[in-house]
Amino acid sequence: MAKVEGITIELGFDDKSKLKLRAIAKHAGGLADELDAIDNTWMCDCGSLDYSDHTYPSGSLGTRVCDKCKESNIIPNDNELPTRLEGSD
């Protein structure tokens, strides 16, 4: 099998272009965080995003109640949920 060679591309930027690319990179990170938050927003099975959280006096367990259909769900402990896919480090 033939060896595949890599492609090398050299780009030259002036100072303004470098600053523009840094600004894009900075805001791309913020945008990714915001899109992540949207993806992880709780939504009831009925499609509503509106809810009320209720905690018990012990504070160890709580419920999330949908304001629209009144369905009640146990609030997950965020410390026990994975935040990254395994092997994605």
Residue pairs with C-beta under 8 A, 6 or more apart in sequence:
13 21
41 49
42 49
42 51
42 64
43 49
44 51
44 66
44 68
44 69
44 71
44 73
45 69
45 71
46 66
46 68
46 69
46 71
48 66
48 67
48 68
48 69
50 66
50 67
50 68
51 64
51 65
51 66
51 67
52 64
52 65
52 67
53 62
53 63
53 64
53 65
53 75
54 62
54 63
54 64
54 65
55 61
55 62
56 62
61 74
61 75
62 74
62 75
63 72
63 73
63 74
63 75
64 72
64 73
64 74
64 75
65 71
65 72
65 73
66 72
66 73
